[in-house]
Amino acid sequence: MNKEVMNLHVGKTIRVDRGGPESRQGKLLAVFDDYFVLLTEKDGVVYYKTNHIKSVTESSKDLMKLGLEIPNNFDYKTGDNFHKLLESIKYQWVRINRGNTEALEGVLNDVNKDFASLIVKEEVVRFSMKHIRNISYGLMVERQKNDSNDSNNNQNNDSNGDNDQNSEDNNDNNE
């Protein structure tokens, strides 16, 4: 997606990509040369690199709603390009490439033109800059309504991927 096309959607609620683990719906806050800023309910402010975006969807009837009230003085980090953005969030807790096998969380420690390094537990992980699809650093906006999503989030966070193995073991025992 180029900057001119994305600028048409600033201030609107859009869906980035049609589906899959990287797809998110949110309000487009700003567009820069090689990335844009999306405010989402679930992940807060997410920075997407434009060269990884396959599609952007806007409702023709304005049916996509965001359950957030954005404060007038809402402030988020920016940079002239993606590299400068990462420089501005160094030493912050970040999440890279949410929702897929390459998702990673840790403290952004170093940034250069080739890689970003994160401190993850007791390891330093160097992540190729060309493979970073999106990044967030924990900036959130409070929801308008206080609903029961907290219990759903806790259930999702508690799952560890072992369920598939356990269900296979249970199926073997039942035969």
C-alpha positions in Angstrom: 0.0 0.0 0.0 1.4 3.4 -0.9 1.2 6.5 1.3 -1.3 8.4 -0.9 -3.8 5.6 -0.8 -3.4 5.0 3.0 -3.8 8.8 3.7 -7.4 8.5 2.3 -8.3 6.4 5.3 -6.7 8.5 8.1 -9.3 8.9 10.9 -11.4 6.0 9.7 -11.9 2.5 11.1 -10.3 0.0 8.7 -9.4 -3.7 8.7 -5.8 -4.5 7.8 -5.6 -7.7 5.7 -8.7 -9.8 5.2 -8.1 -12.4 7.8 -5.4 -14.5 9.5 -3.2 -13.9 12.5 -1.9 -10.5 11.4 -5.3 -9.0 10.5 -6.5 -6.3 12.8 -9.3 -3.7 12.9 -8.8 -0.3 14.2 -8.7 3.5 13.6 -6.0 4.6 11.3 -4.2 7.4 13.1 -1.3 8.4 10.8 0.6 7.3 7.7 4.4 7.7 7.1 6.7 6.8 4.3 7.1 3.1 5.1 4.6 2.4 7.9 1.3 3.5 9.4 -0.2 3.7 12.9 -3.4 1.8 13.8 -5.2 2.0 17.1 -6.9 -1.3 18.0 -9.0 -2.4 20.9 -7.1 -5.5 21.6 -3.4 -4.5 21.0 -3.5 -0.7 21.5 -1.3 1.2 19.0 0.2 -1.1 16.3 2.7 0.1 13.8 2.4 -1.8 10.4 5.1 -1.7 7.7 3.3 -0.9 4.5 5.3 -3.3 2.3 3.8 -6.3 4.2 0.1 -5.2 3.8 -2.0 -7.2 1.3 -5.2 -5.3 1.7 -7.1 -2.6 3.6 -10.9 -2.8 4.0 -13.2 0.1 4.8 -16.9 -0.4 5.3 -18.9 1.3 2.6 -21.7 1.8 5.1 -19.5 2.8 8.0 -20.4 -0.4 9.9 -17.0 -1.0 11.4 -17.1 0.5 14.9 -14.2 0.8 17.3 -15.3 0.5 21.0 -12.7 3.1 22.1 -13.0 6.7 23.1 -9.7 8.4 22.0 -8.7 11.2 24.3 -8.0 14.6 22.7 -4.5 14.6 24.0 -3.7 11.0 22.9 0.0 10.9 22.2 2.0 8.0 20.6 5.5 7.6 19.3 6.3 8.3 15.6 9.3 8.7 13.4 9.9 9.8 9.8 10.4 6.2 8.8 10.2 2.7 10.4 13.8 2.7 11.5 13.5 6.1 13.3 10.2 4.9 14.9 12.1 1.9 16.4 14.8 4.2 17.6 12.1 6.2 19.5 10.8 3.1 21.3 14.2 1.6 22.3 14.2 0.1 25.8 10.4 -0.3 25.7 8.6 -3.6 26.1 7.5 -4.5 22.5 5.6 -7.1 20.6 6.7 -8.0 17.1 4.5 -9.8 14.5 1.6 -10.7 16.6 -0.4 -13.8 16.0 2.0 -16.0 14.1 4.9 -18.4 14.8 7.4 -15.5 14.5 5.7 -13.4 17.2 8.1 -12.2 19.8 7.9 -10.1 23.0 10.7 -8.4 24.9 12.6 -5.2 25.5 13.8 -3.5 22.3 17.5 -3.1 22.9 19.2 -2.1 19.7 18.1 -1.1 16.2 20.1 -0.8 13.0 19.3 -1.0 9.3 19.6 -4.8 9.2 18.1 -6.0 12.5 16.4 -5.1 15.8 17.6 -6.9 18.9 15.2 -7.8 21.7 16.0 -9.0 25.2 13.7 -12.0 25.7 14.1 -13.6 29.2 17.8 -14.3 29.4 18.5 -14.2 25.6 19.3 -11.5 23.1 17.3 -12.2 19.9 18.2 -10.4 16.6 15.2 -10.0 14.4 15.7 -9.2 10.7 14.3 -5.7 9.9 12.8 -7.0 6.6 10.8 -9.6 8.4 9.2 -7.3 10.9 5.5 -6.9 9.8 4.3 -4.9 12.8 5.2 -3.8 16.2 3.6 -2.4 19.3 4.9 -1.1 22.6 2.0 -1.4 25.0 0.3 2.0 24.5 -3.4 1.3 25.1 -6.6 3.4 25.3 -9.3 2.4 27.8 -12.5 0.8 26.4 -15.8 2.7 26.4 -17.7 -0.1 28.1 -16.6 -2.3 31.0 -17.5 -5.7 29.7 -16.4 -9.2 30.6 -13.6 -9.5 28.0 -11.1 -9.7 30.9 -12.1 -13.2 31.7 -11.9 -14.2 28.0 -8.4 -12.7 27.7 -7.3 -14.6 30.8 -8.6 -17.9 29.2 -6.8 -17.1 26.0 -3.5 -16.3 27.8 -3.7 -19.5 29.8 -3.8 -21.8 26.8 -0.3 -23.0 26.0 -0.8 -25.1 22.8 -0.5 -28.5 24.6 -4.2 -29.1 24.1 -3.7 -30.7 20.7 -1.3 -33.3 22.2 -3.5 -34.0 25.1 -6.5 -34.6 22.9 -4.5 -37.0 20.8 -3.4 -38.8 23.9 -7.1 -39.0 25.0 -8.2 -40.3 21.6 -5.5 -43.1 21.9 -6.8 -44.1 25.3 -10.4 -44.3 24.0 -9.6 -46.7 21.2 
